């Protein structure tokens, strides 16, 4: 289980290490906005919340 958990978050840890080591902090807001946009698209497809999300777009 622990090995599977490590594999799951490897991309996030690798991305965080890259930003920290190379001082690429400007990528953080970009990544956050991409994740939030993806969540908005997923929620807007088939949930009861979708009529309230569409006016935001």
Secondary structure as GFF3:
##gff-version 3
##sequence-region A 1 57
A	DSSP	alpha_helix	2	8	.	.	.	ID=ss1
A	DSSP	alpha_helix	10	22	.	.	.	ID=ss2
A	DSSP	alpha_helix	26	46	.	.	.	ID=ss3
A	DSSP	alpha_helix	50	53	.	.	.	ID=ss4
A	DSSP	three_ten_helix	54	56	.	.	.	ID=ss5
###
